[in-house]
Amino acid sequence: MAIFIIIVLMLITIFTYLIILGSNMSKSDYEKQIEDEEQMENIKK
């Protein structure tokens, strides 16, 4: 039973990672530039 739970959690983790990775890859260069600028502003605070 514990092995089943571990496998399910690993699958959820992998799919979540792929969703985040995929959404990041589909951003245009302009969107990436805006995001970088926003992150730099937050770091300076």
C-alpha positions in Angstrom: 0.0 0.0 0.0 2.8 2.4 0.9 4.5 1.7 -2.5 1.3 2.6 -4.3 1.1 5.9 -2.6 4.8 6.7 -3.3 4.3 5.9 -7.0 1.2 8.1 -7.2 3.0 11.0 -5.5 6.0 10.6 -7.9 3.7 10.7 -10.9 2.0 13.9 -9.6 5.4 15.4 -9.1 6.6 14.6 -12.6 3.4 15.9 -14.3 3.5 19.1 -12.2 7.2 19.6 -13.3 6.3 19.0 -17.0 3.4 21.5 -16.8 5.6 24.2 -15.3 8.4 23.5 -17.8 6.0 23.5 -20.7 4.3 26.8 -19.8 7.7 28.4 -19.4 8.9 27.2 -22.8 5.9 28.7 -24.6 6.6 32.2 -23.4 7.7 34.7 -26.0 10.9 36.7 -25.6 8.9 39.8 -24.7 7.1 37.9 -21.9 10.4 36.6 -20.6 11.9 40.1 -20.6 9.0 41.5 -18.6 9.2 38.7 -16.1 13.0 39.2 -15.7 12.4 42.9 -15.1 9.7 42.2 -12.5 12.0 39.8 -10.7 14.9 42.3 -10.7 12.6 44.9 -9.1 11.6 42.5 -6.4 15.2 41.6 -5.7 16.1 45.2 -5.2 13.4 45.8 -2.6 
